[in-house]
Every structure is written in structure tokens, then in C-alpha cells.
């Protein structure tokens, strides 16, 4: 769906409900993601984030207004980066990769938890004869929509952040795996790689493959959930 069509869809009842449900989901996803970065950094010897008040689930400490609006309306955005000082780590590249991985791993765990909550709640509703017509806006429908939105949004954040392009977490994870020569080459040209990435994102050339990947992984997880509960 193009950006214009997506924004137009927000002016329907369904679109507005979906938008409102995304707000608490984004708050939870971003707060846990950034706090996870700060927590792992602190455990590995860098207390910079702790002293700057980022070792918290308080969303106010993590949110960037423009990034939050972009995430709400466009499906991708950003938060305030958690400050990390590599000089405080015993193994800088490895520890930096572990700090970077903490965010996506946390979002993935949240996604799995809410996928199973969705399956469990749906099973309870069906077992007790609760009929949920599409978009009837009952409490049952709203609860299921919230659970599935939490699942899909956190899964999307996981996959998006694993793209190996700075400043996304995947670039630091890749840095740990690369030999020294390749690592320093990546550091040298990461600015140009970043601009190329933004161009692909802005033109929509990346959205298709990304949506396909997210959809495929989402379907496999939900297949497992349905197998367990039904």
C-alpha cells in the first residue's frame, strides 16, 4: 500500500481504530526496546545510560516526537538513541553487538508472548461461544485486535532493526561477525550505505521485500500458535 493510500485509510472508522490501537503498542515496544539496550550495556560495564536516566521503562525518556509520529503513520520510525560508550566495555565490538541485539531480541520475545496470548484468548472466546464478527468494535474484537497488533508491531520492529545498516542494530551485530578488514571498511563507508538505505526506503523499493519477509515469518509463528491451540 502506498503512503498516500495508507494515510487515506486512516480516515475510515477501521483506520482510526487501528491507529488508536497502535499508540499503546508503540509505547510498549519502544520502551522495552530502548530499556533493553541500556540494561545490557549496564551489565557489561557501561553505566552511561544509567546515569542519563535511560535505564527505565518510562516512555518519556525514550521517545523522539518525530520518530514516534513516523512510526504511527508510516510504519517505521525511531526513538532517542541510548548513549553507549564502547571504551567502558572489556570487549568493545562483541559487547556493542550484544547491546545492539538486546533491543530486537526483546521485541521478538514480546511478539511471541502476544502471539500466544492472541491464540489463547481466541480459543477461550470460541470455546465459550463468543462470536466476533469482523470489525464489530465489541470489547472482544478490540482485545483481539490489540493482541495481534502488539504481535505484528513488535515482530516488524525486530526484523527492521536487524537490517545491517547503521544506525540500526543489525549493523553492530554484523560488525561482530566480520573480520577486522571488512569491519573497518564498513565503518568507513557506513554513511554512504545509510543514504542508499534511506533512498530505498523513501522510494518504496525496500518496503515490498521487507513486508514479504515480515508476512512470511508472521504466518509461520501464527501457524504454530493455531497448531497448539486448535
N, C-alpha and C positions, 0 to 999 in steps of 0.2 A: 504494500500500500504506500503510495507517495505521501510526502509530508502534507501537501495541501488537502488530499482526500482524508488523511488521518485527522487533521485539525477540524475539517468539516464534520467528521463523525462525532466529534466531541459535543456538538450542538444538538444531539439527539438525547432522549432520556437514557437510553442504554449507554451512550458515550459519557454522559455526565456521571452516571452511577459508577462506571468503570474508572473514571478519573478520580472520583472521591475515594474509591477503594484503594487506589494506588498510593494515596498520600501516606496512610499509616504503614503500608508495606515498604515504601521507600525509606521512611524514617527508621524503621526497624533494621532494614537491610544495610543502610549506610552506617548507622550507629554501631552495629555489631562488626561490620567490616573494618572500620577505622579503629575501633577499640581493640580488635584482634591484632592489628599491626602494632599498636602501642604496647599491648600486653607481652607479645613475643619479644619485641625489642627490649623491653624492660627486663625480661627473664634472661636475655642473652648479654646483658651488661650495659645497655644504653638507656639511661633514665631521662633522656631529653624530653620524650613525650610525657612522662610522668610529671616533670617539673613545669611543663607548659599546659597542664590540665587536660591532656588528651587521653589519659588512661581512664576513660569513663564512657558510659553508655548514654550520657546526656547528648541528645542530637544537636543542641545549640552549639556545642563545642566543635562539631564536625562539619556542619552544613555550610556549603557555599550557595548563596541565593541563586545565582545564575545557573550553576551546575544542577541544582535541585529542580529548577523550572525546566531546564532542558530534559532532565530525566523524566519528569512528569509528562511533558508534552511530546517529546521526540523519542523517548525510549532509551536514550543514552545521555550521560552527564558526568558529573564529578563532585567530589567533596573536597574539603580542605586537606591537603596532604599532611600526613602525620610526620612531624620532624624526626629524622633519624640521623645520628652521627656515626658513620661507619668506623671512625677511629676508636670508638669505645668497644668494638667487637674484637674478640680474640681471632676469629677467622672472618674477616670482612666480607668477602664475596659469598661464602657459604651462609653466614648469619644474615646478610642482607637478603639473600634468596629466601631464607626461612621466614623472615619478617614479611616479605612480599607475599609469600604463599599463604600466610595466615589469613589474609582477607578473603581470597577466593575459597579457601577450604571452609572457612566459617559460613560463607554464603551457601556453599554446597550442602553443608550439614543442615542448615536451616531449610533449604529446599527439600531435602529428603524427609525431614521431620514433618513438614507441612503436606508433602505428597501423601504420607501415610495417615496423617490426620484427616485429609480430604477423603481418602478411601474408607477410613473407619467411620467418619461421620455419615458419609453417603450410605454405607452399609446399615448403620443404625436407622437412618431415615427410611430406607426401603424395607427393612425388617418390620418397622412399626407402621408401615402403610402411609408414610408421609409422601404425598405426591408433589413433585416440584416441576411445574410447567416451566418452559423456558421464559426467562425474563418476567416472572410474575411479581418480582420485588417483595416476596414474602421474607420473613426472617430466615427461614430455612435456605431459601435461594441466596440471600445476601451472605449468609455464613459460608456456604459452599464456594461462592464467588471470591470471598475474601481468602479462603484457604488456598484455592487454586491460583489466585493472583500472587500470594506470598510464595508459592512454589515456583511459578514461572518467572517472576521478577528476580528472585534470588538465583535461580539457575542461569538466567540471562546474564546477570552480573558476574557470576562465576566464569562463564565462557568468555564474555567480553574482556574481563580483566586478565585472562590467561593469554591473550594475544601478545606476542613478544615484541611489543613496540613501546618505547619509553613515552609517557610516564606510567604506562600500565604495568601491573605486577608481573606479567609474563616476561617482560624484558629482564628483570632481575633474576627470575628463575632460570631463564635461558643463559644468563651470564655465568651462573654457577656451573653449568654443564659444558660451556665452551672452553677450548684450550686458550691459553693466555693470548696468543697472537690474534685469534678470532675475537676474543673478548675486547681487546683494545681497539681493533678495527671497528667493532660495533659501537664502542664509546665515541670514537672519532666521528662516525657518520650518523649517529642516532638522531641528530637534529634534522637531517635530510630525510631519513626514514620516517620520522614523525610527520613532516609536512606531506610526504607522499601518502601516509596513512590518513591524515585529515582530508586530503583531496579525495581519496577513495570513499571515505565516509560521507563527505559532503555531496558527492555526485551520486551516491546510492549504489555504487558498484560493489561495495562491500556488504551492503545490507542483505542482498539475496543469499550469498553463501553463508553469512552469519545466521540468518533466520532459518535456513535449511539445517544447519548444524544444531541450533538450539531446539528446533522442532523435532529432529530425529532423536536426540538424547532425551527430550521431554517425553516423547512417545514410549521409549524403551523403559523409562522409570515408571510411567503410569501403567504400562503393560504388566510390570512386576507387581505394582500395587493392586491392580484388578485381579491378578492371579492369586494373590494372597487373600484378599477379602471376598472374592466372589468365585 
